[in-house]
């Protein structure tokens, strides 16, 4: 990688982190306030698991590919 360039994976990590936080938040909201007519397999809480997975990958990519300052 060239000097002064930022890896695209850093931005992908930020995107995964933000999307994971939004999906996780929506999933937690659904757990606290369940819908009146829940869909099939609602008890698995897929949004919570999927949001947590995306959030974890986002944290990993954001830290691993973060631009470093050279002193």
Secondary structure by P-SEA (a helix, b strand, c coil): cccccccaaaaaaaaaaaaaaaaaaaaaaaaaccccccccccccaaaaaaaaaaaaaaaaaaaaacccccc
